[in-house]
Amino acid sequence: MPLGLIGKKIGMGQMFDGGKVIPITLIEAGSCYVIQKKDIDRDGYKAIQLGYGELKKPNRPLRGHFEKTKVSPKCILRELRVENPDEFEIGEEIKIDIFKQGERIDITGISKGKGFSGGVKRWGFRGGRASRGSMFHRAPGSIGSCAIPSRVHKGKKLPGRMGNKRITTKKIEILKVDMDRNILIVKGPLPGHRGSLLLLKKTVN
Amino acid sequence: MPRDVITEVLKDQMRNATEFNPGDTIKVTIKIVEEKKARRQTLEGVVIKKRGSGSSATFTIRRLSHEVGVEHTFPLHSPNIEKIAVVSEGKVRRAKLYYLRNRSGKATVKVKQKVAKKTT
């Protein structure tokens, strides 16, 4: 039963593992509610829709959507593909106890936007020497040959927009599940800024 | 707000309760594990800096080892630290005592005005 949750990145800290310091990320993975079930006949695929976070002023279509569920309106709705949507009930609360300590999960988020970045930052180009008469600093350099292709190859690594992309970090280890505070502590960094939305899923394989 | 939450959640990570300040001379007993054998070592030195907050705070002591100044930085709440004992309190005017590095010789590296006990 692949299951997931919607959460928020709180920030990073560190914990001791024996004498070693390990980097950790705290996630507030609040109570999610099953809002809707999608099935093959009606929707063409099987999924459940999860809601997270309170929505203060639902518009009319959304009000109707939530009235069916008897759950207060949620501001974030995400779908989760499941094998059998009928295992869930509409309005059912899903909490972080679906995850266990030591388990590995996949976490998806939107990475921090870096704006229009050059090749050195974006692709790890080495760049040139800064001083001593060097006339080549951080420019991309040659981007291909001359008359033979007469074009730039597709996918050529060039400067451009970096970050602000959907990133999934896989097999993140769970170090602690704090049921009282709805907080999950995982090892290592996660995409996105503090307070950014995260989608937590059980690692499939 | 998020910072407070982190501090709150990681409270159980904070082990050390001994209070000391830069300028104090302290004795740090550390546990060293070498090939499954644990031994203890006590280092005595002057605290030259404390930094960070919550469970990630660290401190640095400076001491003389064979007449060479040596600095050790430890995470304040490391489980490898068994004990911190304050030997004497120092009276200093700044938080980071980097100026001790510029001194030479045994006496000067460690010289430190001890708190003049004001008994009033």
HADDOCK unambig.tbl for C-alpha pairs under 7 A between the chains (distance, minus, plus):
assign (segid A and resid 10 and name CA) (segid B and resid 2 and name CA) 5.64 0.50 0.50
assign (segid A and resid 11 and name CA) (segid B and resid 2 and name CA) 6.80 0.50 0.50
assign (segid A and resid 14 and name CA) (segid B and resid 56 and name CA) 6.24 0.50 0.50
assign (segid A and resid 15 and name CA) (segid B and resid 13 and name CA) 6.56 0.50 0.50
assign (segid A and resid 16 and name CA) (segid B and resid 78 and name CA) 6.79 0.50 0.50
assign (segid A and resid 18 and name CA) (segid B and resid 79 and name CA) 6.59 0.50 0.50
assign (segid A and resid 19 and name CA) (segid B and resid 78 and name CA) 6.27 0.50 0.50
assign (segid A and resid 19 and name CA) (segid B and resid 79 and name CA) 5.71 0.50 0.50
assign (segid A and resid 19 and name CA) (segid B and resid 80 and name CA) 5.40 0.50 0.50
